[in-house]
Amino acid sequence: MEMNCTNTIPYAKELVGNLDDVGKGLVISTGVSMLLTLGISLISLRLVIRNVPPGDERWISSWLVGICPIVGVTSFVGIISPRSIHIDELVSAIYVSLSVAVFFRLMILYHGGEETMCRTLKGVKLPMSKPPFCCCICLRNVYVNRRTLRRIKLIVYQVLVVRPVLLYADAVIKSEEKFTEASLARNPVQVIVSVFTILSTMLSLLGLITTFRLSLKPLKAHGVVPKFLYVKLILLFCDPQKMILGLVVTAGLLPCSPLFHHPLRGETLKFVLLCFEMLLVSLLGMKVFGRETPGSESVELKGKGPINHGTDNGALAVYSEKPAL
């Protein structure tokens, strides 16, 4: 069934009642994906509770496992209820922004606290002439100290404030019914908000990448590589994907259909993709957060230091209950 694009956002009952077979199949498949994501996340949470001792690491891992179901549920609600898209997007953005700070806290925890992290990484060279910073060979290298780590922390934590505020402004702009998808793309305020939202996300990702690279060797025993990939994929799926799909809709490459005929069909398409993407990412989360790591016997890592368990095969440092001497 063909349908012309309109400037009116339909109610959920109207949208569902006018769906064709393709639209119904898409809604059902996204709903099934959302339910599978919920089930996998519950299994992951059970594994975290079973394998991670009580303490900061357990609640942080539990919080991070919850990203996929939160994004998946809000995305599915946004698909079937277009008038709630702004609320769904804001709720998802707040949770994801908090998760960035929570993951940064997890890496600090694995180091044994901020003081131990500063001592461990003090004097480590941070090459500014290589990605993700810049490819200009004129920039000098920076050596990690307390001030450097404080700046990295600010770069990561800015997303807690900047991204939710910008997305709130984005929701206010789009709440005006006179705006269409094409007019929003040409509106200077909307363009500025979208660009700064992307910049805020990329800056926080830059801070995480920097901390991840500095901590790669000391924290290898804790499996930070797949955990970082988990958070990185979610960040990339949430914001840059939104801008790309907005350009696709503005260029007229998304034909109108019963599911994609209203002014916010770009967001609807993003939510459809997120439902499937969160299912895949939740599988990764179950694998990386549900397993038992070598340092899990420490029970409480905060304020503890890493020690090197001497072995004949040169095992990497793990964390124990005893502070570093």
C-alpha positions as CSV (number, residue, x, y, z in Angstrom):
1,M,0.0,0.0,0.0
2,E,1.5,3.3,-1.1
3,M,1.1,6.4,1.1
4,N,2.1,10.0,0.7
5,C,4.3,11.6,3.2
6,T,2.5,13.9,5.6
7,N,3.4,16.6,8.1
8,T,1.2,15.1,10.8
9,I,2.6,12.7,13.5
10,P,0.1,9.9,13.9
11,Y,-1.1,8.4,17.1
12,A,-0.1,4.8,17.9
13,K,-3.6,3.4,17.1
14,E,-3.6,5.2,13.7
15,L,-0.2,4.0,12.8
16,V,-0.7,0.4,13.7
17,G,-4.2,0.3,12.0
18,N,-2.8,1.6,8.7
19,L,0.2,-0.8,8.5
20,D,0.6,-3.0,5.4
21,D,2.0,-6.5,5.6
22,V,5.6,-5.3,5.3
23,G,5.1,-2.8,8.0
24,K,3.4,-5.4,10.3
25,G,6.3,-7.8,9.7
26,L,8.8,-5.1,10.5
27,V,7.0,-4.2,13.7
28,I,6.7,-7.8,14.8
29,S,10.4,-8.5,14.0
30,T,11.5,-5.5,16.0
31,G,9.3,-6.5,18.9
32,V,10.7,-10.0,18.9
33,S,14.2,-8.5,18.8
34,M,13.4,-6.3,21.8
35,L,12.0,-9.3,23.8
36,L,15.1,-11.3,22.9
37,T,17.3,-8.4,24.0
38,L,15.5,-8.3,27.3
39,G,15.9,-12.1,27.8
40,I,19.6,-12.1,27.0
41,S,20.2,-9.1,29.3
42,L,18.4,-10.9,32.2
43,I,20.6,-13.9,31.6
44,S,23.7,-11.5,31.6
45,L,22.5,-9.9,34.8
46,R,22.2,-13.3,36.4
47,L,25.7,-14.3,35.3
48,V,27.0,-11.0,36.7
49,I,25.4,-11.6,40.1
50,R,26.7,-15.2,40.1
51,N,30.3,-14.5,38.9
52,V,31.1,-11.0,40.2
53,P,31.5,-10.6,44.0
54,P,29.4,-7.9,45.8
55,G,30.9,-4.5,45.4
56,D,31.4,-1.6,42.9
57,E,32.3,-3.9,40.0
58,R,29.0,-5.8,40.3
59,W,26.7,-2.8,40.2
60,I,28.8,-1.2,37.4
61,S,28.6,-4.4,35.3
62,S,24.9,-4.6,36.0
63,W,24.4,-1.0,34.9
64,L,26.3,-1.6,31.7
65,V,24.4,-4.7,30.9
66,G,21.2,-2.7,31.2
67,I,22.1,-0.4,28.2
68,C,20.8,-2.7,25.5
69,P,17.4,-3.4,27.0
70,I,16.8,0.3,27.8
71,V,17.7,1.4,24.3
72,G,15.8,-1.5,22.8
73,V,12.6,-0.9,24.7
74,T,12.6,2.9,24.1
75,S,13.3,2.3,20.4
76,F,10.4,-0.2,20.1
77,V,8.0,2.2,21.9
78,G,9.2,5.0,19.5
79,I,8.4,2.8,16.5
80,I,4.8,2.1,17.4
81,S,4.2,5.5,19.1
82,P,5.8,8.3,17.0
83,R,4.4,11.0,19.3
84,S,6.6,9.7,22.1
85,I,9.8,9.6,20.0
86,H,11.3,12.7,21.8
87,I,10.7,11.3,25.2
88,D,12.1,7.9,24.2
89,E,15.2,9.4,22.7
90,L,15.8,11.6,25.8
91,V,15.4,8.7,28.2
92,S,17.8,6.6,26.1
93,A,20.3,9.4,25.8
94,I,20.4,10.0,29.6
95,Y,21.0,6.4,30.3
96,V,23.7,6.0,27.6
97,S,25.4,9.2,28.8
98,L,25.5,8.0,32.4
99,S,26.9,4.7,31.1
100,V,29.9,6.4,29.6
101,A,30.8,7.8,33.0
102,V,30.1,4.4,34.6
103,F,32.4,2.6,32.2
104,F,35.1,5.2,32.9
105,R,34.6,4.5,36.6
106,L,35.0,0.8,35.9
107,M,38.5,1.3,34.4
108,I,39.4,3.5,37.4
109,L,38.2,0.7,39.7
110,Y,40.3,-1.9,37.9
111,H,43.3,0.3,38.5
112,G,42.6,0.3,42.2
113,G,41.3,3.9,42.5
114,E,42.3,7.3,41.1
115,E,45.4,7.5,43.2
116,T,46.7,4.2,42.1
117,M,45.8,4.9,38.5
118,C,47.8,8.1,38.7
119,R,50.8,6.3,40.1
120,T,50.5,3.4,37.6
121,L,50.3,5.6,34.5
122,K,52.5,8.4,35.6
123,G,55.2,9.2,33.0
124,V,53.5,7.1,30.3
125,K,53.9,8.7,26.9
126,L,50.7,9.8,25.2
127,P,51.5,10.4,21.4
128,M,49.5,13.5,20.3
129,S,50.6,13.1,16.6
130,K,48.7,9.8,16.2
131,P,45.0,9.0,16.1
132,P,42.6,9.5,17.8
133,F,44.1,13.0,18.5
134,C,45.7,14.3,15.3
135,C,47.8,13.1,12.5
136,C,50.0,16.3,12.6
137,I,53.6,15.3,13.3
138,C,54.2,18.8,14.7
139,L,52.4,18.1,17.9
140,R,54.6,17.1,20.8
141,N,54.1,14.0,22.9
142,V,52.4,14.4,26.3
143,Y,53.4,12.5,29.4
144,V,50.7,11.3,31.7
145,N,50.4,13.0,35.0
146,R,47.6,14.0,37.4
147,R,46.7,17.0,35.4
148,T,46.5,15.0,32.2
149,L,44.2,12.4,33.8
150,R,42.0,15.2,35.2
151,R,41.6,16.6,31.7
152,I,40.7,13.2,30.3
153,K,38.1,12.8,33.0
154,L,36.5,16.2,32.1
155,I,36.4,15.2,28.5
156,V,34.6,12.0,29.3
157,Y,32.2,13.5,31.9
158,Q,31.1,16.4,29.8
159,V,28.7,14.0,28.0
160,L,26.7,13.7,31.2
161,V,25.5,17.3,30.9
162,V,26.0,18.4,27.3
163,R,24.4,15.5,25.4
164,P,21.1,15.3,27.4
165,V,20.8,19.2,27.3
166,L,21.3,19.2,23.5
167,L,18.9,16.4,22.9
168,Y,16.3,18.2,25.1
169,A,16.8,21.3,22.9
170,D,16.5,19.0,19.8
171,A,13.2,17.7,21.2
172,V,11.9,21.2,21.8
173,I,12.7,22.2,18.2
174,K,11.0,19.1,16.7
175,S,7.9,19.5,18.9
176,E,6.8,22.4,16.6
177,E,4.5,20.7,14.1
178,K,5.4,23.3,11.4
179,F,8.8,21.6,11.0
180,T,9.2,18.8,8.5
181,E,12.2,16.5,8.2
182,A,13.6,18.6,5.3
183,S,13.0,21.9,7.0
184,L,14.7,20.7,10.1
185,A,17.8,19.8,8.1
186,R,17.9,23.4,6.8
187,N,17.1,25.0,10.1
188,P,20.4,26.5,11.4
189,V,19.5,26.0,15.1
190,Q,18.8,22.3,14.4
191,V,22.0,21.9,12.5
192,I,24.0,23.4,15.3
193,V,22.3,21.2,17.9
194,S,23.0,18.1,15.8
195,V,26.6,18.9,15.2
196,F,27.4,19.7,18.9
197,T,25.6,16.5,19.9
198,I,27.9,14.5,17.7
199,L,30.9,16.4,18.9
200,S,30.0,15.7,22.5
201,T,29.7,12.0,21.9
202,M,32.9,11.9,19.9
203,L,34.8,13.8,22.6
204,S,33.6,11.4,25.3
205,L,34.6,8.5,23.0
206,L,38.0,10.2,22.6
207,G,38.5,10.3,26.3
208,L,37.5,6.6,26.6
209,I,39.8,5.6,23.8
210,T,42.7,7.5,25.4
211,T,42.1,5.8,28.8
212,F,41.6,2.5,27.2
213,R,44.9,2.7,25.3
214,L,46.8,3.8,28.4
215,S,45.2,0.9,30.4
216,L,45.4,-1.8,27.8
217,K,48.4,-3.6,29.2
218,P,47.8,-3.1,32.9
219,L,44.2,-4.2,32.7
220,K,44.4,-6.9,30.1
221,A,43.5,-9.6,32.7
222,H,40.1,-7.8,33.2
223,G,39.1,-8.1,29.6
224,V,38.8,-4.4,28.9
225,V,39.0,-4.8,25.2
226,P,35.6,-6.4,24.6
227,K,34.0,-4.3,27.3
228,F,35.3,-1.1,25.6
229,L,34.0,-2.4,22.2
230,Y,30.6,-3.0,23.8
231,V,30.3,0.6,24.9
232,K,31.9,2.0,21.8
233,L,29.4,0.2,19.5
234,I,26.5,1.6,21.4
235,L,27.8,5.1,21.2
236,L,28.3,4.9,17.5
237,F,24.9,3.3,16.9
238,C,23.1,6.0,18.9
239,D,24.4,9.3,17.5
240,P,26.4,9.2,14.2
241,Q,23.9,6.8,12.8
242,K,21.1,9.3,13.6
243,M,22.8,12.0,11.6
244,I,23.5,9.7,8.6
245,L,19.8,8.6,8.5
246,G,18.7,12.2,8.7
247,L,20.7,13.0,5.6
248,V,19.2,9.9,3.9
249,V,15.7,11.1,4.6
250,T,16.5,14.7,3.6
251,A,17.8,13.5,0.3
252,G,14.5,11.7,-0.3
253,L,16.1,8.3,-0.4
254,L,13.6,6.8,2.1
255,P,10.3,6.2,0.3
256,C,7.0,6.9,2.1
257,S,5.2,3.9,3.5
258,P,2.6,3.3,6.2
259,L,5.4,3.0,8.8
260,F,7.6,5.8,7.4
261,H,5.2,8.5,6.3
262,H,5.3,11.0,9.2
263,P,7.8,13.9,9.7
264,L,10.0,11.9,12.1
265,R,10.4,8.8,9.9
266,G,14.2,9.2,10.1
267,E,14.0,8.6,13.8
268,T,11.7,5.7,13.2
269,L,14.2,4.1,10.9
270,K,16.9,4.7,13.5
271,F,14.8,3.0,16.1
272,V,14.2,0.0,13.8
273,L,17.9,-0.5,13.3
274,L,18.6,0.0,17.0
275,C,16.2,-2.8,17.9
276,F,18.3,-5.3,15.8
277,E,21.6,-3.8,16.7
278,M,20.9,-3.9,20.5
279,L,20.1,-7.6,20.1
280,L,23.6,-8.3,18.6
281,V,25.4,-6.0,21.1
282,S,23.5,-7.7,24.0
283,L,25.1,-11.0,23.0
284,L,28.5,-9.4,23.2
285,G,27.5,-8.0,26.7
286,M,26.5,-11.5,27.9
287,K,29.9,-12.8,26.9
288,V,32.1,-10.1,28.3
289,F,30.3,-9.1,31.5
290,G,28.9,-12.5,32.5
291,R,32.3,-14.3,32.7
292,E,34.5,-14.5,35.7
293,T,37.7,-12.5,35.4
294,P,41.1,-13.2,37.1
295,G,40.7,-10.2,39.4
296,S,37.2,-11.1,40.6
297,E,38.5,-12.7,43.8
298,S,39.5,-9.3,45.1
299,V,35.9,-8.5,46.1
300,E,36.6,-4.9,46.6
301,L,39.1,-3.2,44.3
302,K,38.6,0.4,45.3
303,G,41.7,1.8,46.9
304,K,43.7,-1.3,46.3
305,G,46.7,-1.5,44.2
306,P,47.8,-3.9,41.5
307,I,50.4,-6.4,42.3
308,N,52.3,-8.6,39.9
309,H,52.0,-12.3,40.7
310,G,55.4,-13.6,39.7
311,T,55.1,-16.6,37.5
312,D,57.5,-18.4,35.2
313,N,55.5,-17.5,32.1
314,G,55.5,-13.7,32.9
315,A,51.8,-13.4,33.6
316,L,50.3,-9.9,33.6
317,A,49.5,-8.1,36.7
318,V,46.1,-8.8,38.4
319,Y,44.6,-7.3,41.5
320,S,44.5,-8.7,44.9
321,E,43.1,-7.8,48.3
322,K,46.6,-6.7,49.4
323,P,47.7,-3.1,48.6
324,A,50.7,-2.6,46.4
325,L,53.9,-2.0,48.3
